[in-house]
Amino acid sequence: VQLQASGGGLVQAGGSLTLSCAAYGSFTSIRTMSWYRQSPGKERELVVSDTHGGGTIYADFVKGRFTISRTNAKNMVPLRMNSLSSEDTAVYFCVAENVTYYRGTATYTDFHNVFWGQGTQVTVSS
């Protein structure tokens, strides 16, 4: 699975951005897709995680401001970010887990590997 994140950039405080993540590879589906972020000098942290049949988990610091959605095209995972502040400045990574593949005429799900995209920079100016 290869993930390509895009949509980052420079935005003023209070503004909005939409990040996208496209997934490529020989898989049938991805059950869990998430966004993480890492700010300078800080550890990487979960922003939101969405699991088919399992619901969506948002970090407290983005509840009510960020919204994740799913599309069928290339497993795109747009992340709409509203009311951005300087504290949201970070590199944002998309992550895929629980990937299902074809194996002959059957399918199997890999519950062990976690796939990370390259990250996209979001900078919020105050």
WOKA-V965186 format. One line per field, one symbol per residue. ss: DSSP state (@ for helix, = for strand, . for the rest). phi: phi as a letter, one per 20 degrees, with the letter a starting at -180 (. if undefined). A space follows every 50 residues. Layout:
ss: ???
phi: ???
This chain:
ss: .=====..====....========....==========......====== =...====.@@@...===....@@@...===....@@@.=========== ===..===========...======.
phi: .ddcebofrdbfgnecbceccddcqeceacfccccdbbegmdffcfebcc cgmcncddfgfcgnddcdbccefllfcfceddlfcffefaeddecdcled cecmedcbdeedecddeencedcdee
